[in-house]
Amino acid sequence: MIEAGVPCISGYHGSNQDPGFLRSEASKIGFPVLIKAVKGGGGKGMRIAMTADVFEDQLESAKSEAVNSFGDNVMLVEKYITTPRHIEVQIFADKHGGCVALGERDCSIQRRHQKILEESPAPSLDESVRQDLWEKARTAALAVGYEGAGTVEFIFDKESGEFFFMEMNTRLQVEHPVTEMVTGEDLVHWQLVVAEGGRLPLTQEDIEAKIAERGWAIEVRIYAENPEMGFTPDSGRLIHMQKPSITDTVRVDAGFIMGDEVPSHYDPMIAKLIVRGQNRTIAIQKLHSALKQYEVAGLMTNIEFLKAVCNHPSFVAAEVETGFISKHSDKLFAERPPAPEVYAQAALGLLFLEAAASQEKASLFEIPQSGFAITAQRRSWGLLPNKKLDSNETAKKSVTIDVLDTGLFNITIGGTPFTYSSVASSWDSKTRKVTSFFHHTRLETRVIDDEEGNLTLFQQGQQFRLRCATPKWVEKVLGIRDTAHSVLAPMPCKVLQVNAKAGDCVKKDQVLVVIESMKMETVIRSPQDGVVSRIVHQQGVAAFQQVTDAADVNTGSL
């Protein structure tokens, strides 16, 4: 690439994989450095070493993940740009010497070095830089005699305004629908044309004219994962799924349907949502509207997080970089406690479901008269936000419903001043929606429950996850074990390494276990000082949650 005049970032790309040698090369390059699998992709097998002290640990982690994902642990080391944007160019080349760029995509919004949002055109990019990117991408493809679809990826330094060749993916990318939206072309069809020996369907001038007409496109990836827990993958059955309305400017590419089981063995992406608008502002508005329509229950997804991203002022202002999530984490992960009406609607949903399940709906709501008084019936539930691994029940809300008459209720939210009187409410069993008329508002809420007491509510374009609190006496009867002094895996996983043994004294943040789920490694650290009393699962074992037990020690427990 350097010989062809394509700018490249400084680094080591040789065959010597000795850890000491790679560390010395990293020192020559200057920290921070990026350690990356040569055969890598999708953010796997990548680690950042900010200093020399952590280089070897990061190298070992990158190699382990690369072997699990690609069966190869050859690494390269490059200078890490601290405020980068990830911009890539979609190219096509044929056997007749034709080569075109079908626009660029900004893929800077990432987690775990993996893209979660892509858009085209790249925002806040000078037109001369844009044209230079296209030219360098075509040059890179022609320099190696490339034919077919390819994605030439660049790192753009926000501080200097320079860009550097990173890699070329010799295929269509996950995000290729963004390019299809802004060009109006079927890129898979293009692949077939080129593979048959045909010429490229459009010239560079044709493509630029189409892009100028079609506006802006944005794609987000819908993942089965928990953003609040470091984007750890989730798995389980999709007990409910509703996709946004599909139009010429709203597209969904889905790999799963309602009822499918999302396993823990593969990448956690379950769908892609792509929208197009006349300009970036309209595209963002369409994206947010479509995300409000997207409903998934049965496992955790990143949909609510994506809403927070596209609503963030910095994203709206096109101030994007690969460190966007960490830079704005306070606002992106700000706690949004459910409003009292959410608990009220959840309890009403449970009441209707209980009545339907017991086939006593008629007797439950047709309340007998005793003289001039109504003999009201009462139900109570303990509800709390459903956060995995969170055993803190201080957020529990006791919700009491008094049945006044057919479809008429008084609702009291314990621990709050909220009592809702004479709420008219009905239940649609087909849509699983509770429609309620409070004195101050009308609410329509979809209530999805599972067999474990978990509730997922969809209300006014937001998702809320609650669970029914288990009374302490029930826990004792059922023998439910207190896990306050256990270290739990955040998702179903395979145990790759166990770095402690029974009887070890450990310090806060010490590495205890390394686990792997959906081809991604996660390090489990000690939350505080403690003594390990027991290791529940050893290396190579598939674990669901509990990994170690611990005993109390002075400053705390593990």
Secondary structure, DSSP 8 states (H G I E B T S, - for coil): -TTTT--B--EE-SS---HHHHHHHHHHH-SSEEEEEEEEETTEEEEEESSGGGHHHHHHHHHHHHHHHHS---EEEEE--SSEEEEEEEEEE-TTS-EEEEEEEEEEEEETTEEEEEEES-SS--HHHHHHHHHHHHHHHHHTT--EEEEEEEEEETTT--EEEEEEESS--TTHHHHHHHH---HHHHHHHHHTT---SS-HHHHHHHHHHH-EEEEEEEESEEGGGTTEE--EE--EEE----BTTEEEEES--TT-EE-SSS--EEEEEEEEESSHHHHHHHHHHHHHH-EEESS--SHHHHHHHHH-HHHHTT---TTHHHHTHHHHT------HHHHHHHHHHHHHHHHHHHT-HHHHHS--EETTEE--EEEEEEEEE--TT----TT-EEEEEEEEETTEEEEEETTSS-EEEEEEEEEETTTTEEEEE-SS-EEEEEEEE-TTSEEEEEETTEEEEEEE---HHHHHHHT----TTEEE-SSSEEEEEE---TT-EE-TT-EEEEEEETTEEEEEE-SSSEEEEEE-S-TT-EESSEEEEEE-BTTB--
